[in-house]
């Protein structure tokens, strides 16, 4: 499992398996967010398979699937609320970690300066520079 920290309290990665859950718990994560739609993957990797392992390990599991073009009104508030409600570090995953990075960026726009959001993503290996206008607009809306 390849974990990329965008902040000390938010990290992303590509798809995880049930076997990765113990390492997430040991790393101190308290919330796991699945941003990958179940129809993209076999049942063994779907949220319904990962959720029980995460919850058995004492972490919160949030199923917030993100499909191309569906971030805005639905997924971003769920991501924002999950981050705000977390009692500790948050771990999010999708196919590559990119969608989880985008969901975070849009969720924290207005709380963190846009330049810092883009820099954090870049340092973690994700180029979100194309999102700058959307992040600036989201920051203006507050």
Buried (B, 14 or more C-beta within 10 A) or exposed (E): BEBBBBBEBBBBBBBBEBEBBEEBBEEEBBBBBBBBBBEEBEEEBBBEBBBEBBEEBEBBBBBBBBBEEEBEEEBBEBBBEBBEEBEEBBBBBBBBBBBBBBBBBBBBBBEBEBEEBBBBBEEBBBEBEEBBEBBEEBBEEE
